[in-house]
């Protein structure tokens, strides 16, 4: 923990401006815990929030892990000194979705994932400490390092997406984009039984990262269509995961899918996309949206990492302190950064 007189947290004051504040609100209420932050990852949502100041406060710095330093009344599933990772709680059992039998789409868990649940944290994990609902604090297995724990949130986002896509064994899969989300999606697809996995990425550094993870069909987007034709004899992919969030790639991604195949959407574009409704209908495509995760997704993803089937640690490319956030946002937004995944350590 920082040696400052009061715990600090960083928030977006206005677009392109962040400020550091003291946080004296560190006494847990009923059903809450205090977490001393170990690491907090920076993701594209954070950089977008920095530019627009439009995120719920709890979402700016949502990829955190740390150690429980205090527990409130009624908290029994975590104890002081236990490592935890940011997540969502189990299905509540009482919301409209749960009552209708759709526990995987629990309204409370979805609100927690988006930082808008009742009693949402006043700020995110770019902080020394965080007061948060105990529902969101998921115990970390001993087999995971602190670095691995800090990368569990994006690992779970991609676990959720691959689970929803229900990849057939031996399927031909395309991963569009090899940033952290694409690299994790590719690994989960491999763990789920995909056959050939083609990774498309314009950045040479990110293509190298995919190759280092054991993927052999890694290409520049300009070569993707030809390589896919060679691999599938012109049939097309069984499943395409669109991980870049580039709106203009929406329809081209769909055109890579074979008739009757699946387009799975992970990237989140900031603008509207144009698609060919008739093309999708005539080829009977299945289109699956994916956002966030469930409580059980965290448990499954942590198991895969603990067993060595998913490598998250190799994506950690740098660690900074809270005071370096603003310059790092500028670097990541420039499109010229060599970083894959940057973690913020408030103790630095």
N, C-alpha and C positions, 0 to 999 in steps of 0.2 A: 504494500500500500504506500501511497505517496506520503512524504513527511510534512506536507503542508498542514496548516492549522485546521483546515476544514476540507472534507472531500470535495473534489472538483468534478464538474461535468461540462461537456462541450455541446453546444446547440447551434443551429443555424439561426442567426439573428435576422438576416434578410438575404435575398439571393446573392450568392457569392461572398457572404460574410459570415464567419463563425466567431463565437465568443465563448470564453471560459468563465464559468460561474462557480461560486461556492455552493455546496449543497448541505444544509443542516438537517434535512429531513431524512434521517437515517435510523429511525426507530420503527420496527416492523409492527404493523397492526395485525388484527386477527387474520389468519390465513395468508400472511405475507412472510417473506424472508428478506434479509439483507445479504447481498452477494458482494464480496470484494472481487472486483474484476481482475482476471489474470490476463486475458487477451480479448480483443474485439476485432473481428475481421471487417475490412472495407469491401463493400460490394457496389455494383453499378447503381443500385437503388440509393445508396448513400450519396454517390456523386451527383445523381439527378436531384436528390433532395437539397444538396448543397447549392446547386444552380437555381433551384426554383423556390426553396423554402416552403415546399408544399407538403412535406411528410408529417404524419402524426409524430409527436415528440418521441414516443417509444420506438419508432421504426428507425430513426437516425442512430445507427449503431445497434443493430439487432442480431449480430452474429457473435454473441459474447459467451465466454465461459469464465468461471471463477469459483471461489470458495465461500460457502455459507458462513457468515460471521454472527448472525443472530436469527432467531426464528420467533414468529408470533404465535399467539394462542391458536390451538387447534391444528398446528402443523406437525405431522408425524412421519411423513415419508422421506424427509431429509433432516439431517442433524448438523449442528455446528461443526465446522471442519471438513465437511463433505464437499467434494468437487461437483459442480453442476454445470449444465449447458442450457442455453436459452432454447425453449421449445414451446409447445402448447400442451394443455392438459388433456386428460381423457375426455371422451364424449360425455356431455353433462347429463344426458338422459331425460331432460325436461324441456328442451327447446322444441320448436316446431319440427325441425328436421329429425331430431332424435325420436320424438313421439311418432313420427311417420315411418320409423324404421331405417332412417338414413344416417346412422351414427357417423359414418365416414365424412359426412358433411355437416357435422354439429355446428350450429350457429355460434356458440360460445368459443369453440376452438378456432373457428375461422376469424372471429373478431380478435382473438388473442394474437393470431398470426399477423393481423393487419394493424395491431397497436391501437384498437378502438374498443376493446372490451371494457366493461365497467371496472373502474379502479386501475386502468392501464397506467403503467409506469410514467412518471413525470418527465423522464428523459431516457435515452438509450444507454448502451454500454460503452460509449466513448466517455468514460468516467472512472473515478477511483472506486466508487461503490454504487450500488443500485438497489433501491427498494422495489420489490416486485412481487406479484402474486406467486405464492408457492406452487400453484398449478403449473406455472411456466418454468419452474426449476427442475430439470430432469437429471437424476444422478448419473454420473459418468463412471463406466466400468474401470476397474484398476488397470486393465490391459491397455487403455488409451492414454497417450501422453497428453500434456496440456495443449501442445500444438494441434494434435489430432482432434481434441475436444473442441478447440476454437474453430475448426473447419467442419464441424458436424452439421451446422445449419444448412450450408449449401449442399453438403452431401445428402441431407435428408430431402431437400427440395427435389433433387434429381432422382433419388430413390422413389419418391412419390410419383414422379412423372413416368418412370419406367414401369412401375407397378401398374399404373393406370393403362399403359399402352398394351399390356399383356402380350409381350413379344413371343411369337411362336418359336419353338426350339429350332435352331439352325437358320433363322431368318436373316435375310440381307437387310442391313440397317445402315442408314446414312445419318451422320451427325453433322449438322450445319452450324459451324462456329466452334472453335476450340479454346474459348476462354475457360475460366473455372467451371462454369455450368456445363459447357460442352464436354470437357475432359472428364468430369464426374459422370455425366450421362453415358458417355462411351463405356466407362468402366462398369457401371451398373448394368448396361445392356449386355456386356460380355458376361457378367456374373449371372444374368437372367437366362443365358443360353443362346444368345445371338450367334449366328454363324460368321459371315463376313461383315465387318464393320468398316465403313468408309467415312473418314473424317475430312471435312472440307473447311479450309481456313486460309485467309489471305496472308496472315502474318507468318513469316518464316520461324520466328522464335516460338510461336504457339504450335506450329507444325512440329518443330523439334520436340516440344514438350509432349505432344501426342505420341511421337515415335518412341520417346524415352519410356513411356508407359506400356510399350509393347504393341502398339497398333502399327500395322504395316501398310495399310491402304490409306495413306495420308496425302492429300493433294491440295493444290491451289484450286479455288473455285472454278477457274477457267478450264481445268482439266477434269472436273467432277463428272460431267455428263458422259464423256467418253469412257472414263474408268468404270462408271456404273454400268454402261452398256456392255463393256467387256466382262464384268463380273456376273451380270445377270442375263447375258445373251439378249440384251435389248428389252427385257421384261420390265425393269424398274425395281425400286426398293420395296420390300415388304412394309418397312416402317421408316419414316423420316422424322427425326427429331430436329425441329427448328429452334436453335439455341441462341441465335444472334440478336433477335429482337429488331431486326432491320425490316421495316414495313414493306419495302419494295421486294423483299425476298419471299413474301407470303405465297403468291401464286407460283413463282418459279419452283419453290419448295414442293408445292402440291404436284407439279408436273413431273417430279422425280419419282413419285409413288406409282407403283403398278396399279392396274385396275383391281379394285377390291382391297387395296392396301390401306395403310393408316398414316395420317399426318398428325404428329404429336407436337403441340406448341408449348415451349418453355420460355423463349425470349419474349419480352414484353415491350412492344413498340410504343413510342410516344405519340404516333400519328395514326390516322386511319389507313387502312390497306385496301387495295382494289383486288378483287378476285373474280374468277370466272365461275359463277354459280352453275352454269350449264356443264362446264368441264367436270366439276366435282360430282354433280348429280349423275351424269352419263357414265362416269367411271366408278360410281358407287364407292367413293372414298369415305372412310371413317375419319373424322377430324376430332381430336381429343385435346381439350384445353387442360392445362395443369397450372395450379397456383398454390404455393405453400405446401402444407403437409398435415398429417394427423399425428396424434401422440404415438400410435403404434409404428409409424414410419421412422420415428427417431430410434425406437428400440431395435428395429430391423437394420437400419443403417449403421448404428453403433456396433451391432454384432458383426456385420460384414467387415468393418474397419478393424475391429479387434481380432478377427480371424485372418487378417492380411489379404482379404479378397478385393478390397478397395484401398488404393493408396491415396491418401489425402495429404500426407506430410510433404511429399515431393513438390506440391504446388505452392508451398510457403516460400515466397521469394524475398521477403523483407519484413523487418519489424521497426516501427517508429514509436515515438512518444506522442502524447497528446498535443504538445506544442508544434509538432511537425505535420499535423493533419491538413492544414490549409495548403501548404506547398505540395503535399502528396495528392490532394484532390486535383490540383492544377496539372500535375504530371499525368495522372491517370486519365484525365479528360482530354489531354493533348493528342491521344492516339499514338504517341511515340514511346510510351513507357514499355520497358522490358519486363515489368513485373507481371506475375501470374496472380498471386494472392498476397496482399499486404496485411499484416496484423498490427494492431495498436496495443502497446504495453504501457498502461498508465504509470507503471513503476519506474519508467525510464526518465 
